Amino acid sequence: MKNKIIAVINQKGGVGKTTTVINLSASLAQKEKKCLVIDLDPQGNATTGLGKSNNDERNNIYNILIRNLNIEQGIQNSSVKNLDIIGSNVNLSGLEVETANDKDRAFLLKKIIEEKKEFLSNNYDYIFIDCPPSLSLLTIMALVSSDEILVPLQTEFFALEGITQLVKTIDRIKINLNPTLNLRGILLTMFDKRNKLSSQVDKEARNYFKDKVYQTVIPRNVRLSEAPSHGMPCVLYDKTCVGSKSYFTLSDEFLKQRREIESAA
């Protein structure tokens, strides 16, 4: 599949995961890359942040996963050109219980993507999956379906503790369910240059994960948290704020990284 499927994951909430999915995909879309966001979080924040309703009972990932809808029918245009979304709905939170007897349930999403491989390859350069803030079935489904993982890491005290647990989970998934899964990168978020702790976490993360940590750092920025209430990415809502500029820079770094991976292959 020429397009890469990227799970944006951190089991902690409030680390800038959905903000990253929305603004990185929108930045890439503005560079003429075709992107699809799959909102796999029952809260549906990526859905509303891209101008769609998370109360839509029909067009949502839940109905696709239970085979009431095929993937093409579930795709909606977002508020951004070149950026489509498969929205979420609160019904998704019941999936874990509903599929309790299905021994292959971790592969539900992967099978659906495999079946529509040609359609997705022809229509999208990148597919981003916004995962829920937990290591639940939905997150495991995303990891099984993805080629790569992007981890937003907030520059706060407990951040690195949480990430060691995440790395263990990723390793287990690689051994048992998806041997080709790669860590694409770690993105430092909510960076406050006035706070010594931010710089300390930055340094520790780079010592531990080396060049897997993006050079671009996302600062704490009011505009980033305001934009979703307007149903649009910050990179459209206020292009000139520091938050938007950081995501534009990240999209450049992301594409450069892609070219380097391809030329090394």
N, C-alpha and C positions, 0 to 999 in steps of 0.2 A: 504494500500500500504506500503510494508515494507521499500521501499526506501523513503527518505524524499525529498520533493521538496522545495528548498530554493531560495527565491527571494533576490537578492542582490540589495539594493535600497538606493538611496539618491537623492532627486530632484535637488540637486546642482551638477553641472559638476565638473570634475577635483578633485574629492575627493579620488581617488584610487579604484573606484568601479570595473572597468573592470580588473585592476591589481589584485584585490583581487579574482575575479571570476577565472581568469586564473591561478594564483599561488596557491590558496587554492585547487582548483580541481586537479591541477597537483601534488601537494604535497600528496594529498590523493591517487591519482592514483599510485604514487610510493610506497605507503603503501598497494598496491594490492586492493584498493577500486575501483570499477567500477563507473566512473562518466560520466555524460552527461551535457554539457553546451548548453543551449538554448540562442542564442544571439537575444534578443528582442529589441535591439537598432539599429535603421536604419543606424547609422554611421558604424556599423559592426566592431568595434575595437576588440571585443573578437574573432571574426572570423579570422581576419588577424593576431592577436596575437597568435593564435594557428595554424598558417601556412596555412590557407585556404583563398580563394579569396572572397571578399565581392561584386565582380562583377558577381558572378555565377547567371545567370538568372533563373536557374531551381532549384538547390538544396538549398532552403532557407526557412526560417520560414514563410515568406509571402505566398509562394505557398501552404504551409501546412494549413495556416489559411484560405485561400480562397478555400481550398479543391481541388486544382489542383495536389496535391501530398500527399501521405500518410506519416505518421511520419517515418516509417521504411526506406522509400526511401530517405527521407531528411537527415538521419543521416550519417555523414562522420567521418572517423578516423581522429584524430588530429595528431599533430607531437609527441604526447606523448602516450605511451602504457597505456591501460586501460582508456583512456580519449577520448570520442567522442564529436562531436559538431553538432548542427543544426545551420547553418550559417545564417547571416542576409544579407539584400540587401536594397538599398535605396528605392525600391518600397514600403517597409514597412511603410514609412512615409505617404503614401496616404491612409492607411487603415482606419484611423479615418473618413475621408470624405466618402470613399466608403461604410462604414457600418453605415452611419448616420441614416438610416431608420430601422436598426435592433435593436429592443428593448432589445434583449438578447446578444448584442455584447460583453459585459463584460465577458461573459461565453464562448466565442469562443475557447480559448485555453484550458480551463478546460474540455470542452466536448471532445476535441480531445485527451487529456491526459486520460480521463476516458475510452474512447473507446479502448485505447491501454494499459490499466492498467496492464494487465497480462504480456504483452511483456516488458513493461518498468520495472515492478517489477522483472522479471526474469533476466533482463540484467544489471540493474544499482542499485548501493547502494545509490547514491545521484544524484539529478538533480539540477543544479544551473541555475537560470534564470538571465541573465544580463539585467537589466532594463535601459531604457533611462533616461537621467538626467532631468526628469520633471514628474509632476503628471498628465500624459496624459492617454488616453485610454489604451495604451500599458502597462503602469505601473499598472493600475487598473486590467487589464487582468492577469498580473503576480501575483498580490496580491490575486486575486480570485482563482487562480490555485494552490497557494503554501500552504504548511503546516506551513512554518516558514519564518522569515525575518532576514537577516543579514544586518546591517546598518554600512557602513564605514563612520567614522566621522573624518574629518580633524581637527587637533588641531590648529585651527585658530579662529580669533575673532568672526566671525558671525556664526560659526558652530552650536552652541547650539540654536541660534534663529531659524535657519532653521529646526532643528530637532523637535521643538515643533509643527510646522506646519505638519511635516510628521507624528508625533504621532497622531494628530487629524485625519488625513486622514486614518491611519491604524484603529483607533477606529471606524470611520464611516463604513469602509469596513467590520469590524467584526460584527457590528450591522446589516448591510443591506445585505451583500453578502457572507461573509465567516466567520461564527462564531468561527471556530476552529483555526483561524490564530494565530500564536504565535510569539513573538519577541525572536528569537534564541540568538542574541547577538549584541553588538555594538563594532565595532573594531576601535580603534584610529589609524589614519593613518597620514603620513607626519610629524611624531614627530621629533622635533629638540630639543635635550636636552640642547643646548646652549641658547634656546629662552625661556624666563620666561613664555611667553604666552602659549606655548605648555604644560608646567607643570600645568598651571592654568586651562586650558580646561580639561586636564586629571583629575584633582581634582574635578572640577565641575561636569563632566560627571559621575564620580564614586559616588559622593554625590547624584546625581539625579537618576541615573539608577541602582545604587548599583551593585549587582553581575551579572547584565546583560552585564556589560562591560568586555570584555576579558582582562585577565592579560597581554597577549601578545600585544605589541604595535609595529606598523610598522613604521620604521624610514624613513626620507627622504633619498633616495639612488639613485645615478645616474644609477646604473646597472638596477634597476627596470624600469626606463623609457627608457633605451637603448634596453632591450630585445625584446619588441614587433616588432621593426624594423627588427629583425632577424627571426620573425615568430615563436618564441618559448617563453615559460614561463621563467622567470628569474631563477626559481629553477632548470632549465636544463642549461640555458645559462651560469650562474655563480653560482654554488652551494654554494660557500664559502663566497659570499658577505653578508653583514649584512641584506640586504633586503630578500634574499633567506632564510637565517637562521631564520629570524622572521616568514616567512610563514611556514617553517617546524615546528617551535614551535607552531604556531597557529593550524596547522593540528593535532598535538598531543592534544592540549587543546580542539579542536573541537570534536575529537573522545572520549575523556574522558567525555566530557559534554554529548555526545550521550549515553554512557554507564550509566551515572548517571541518565539520564532521563528514560532509559529503566528499570533500577533496581528499580526506584521509582514507575514505572507504575504498 
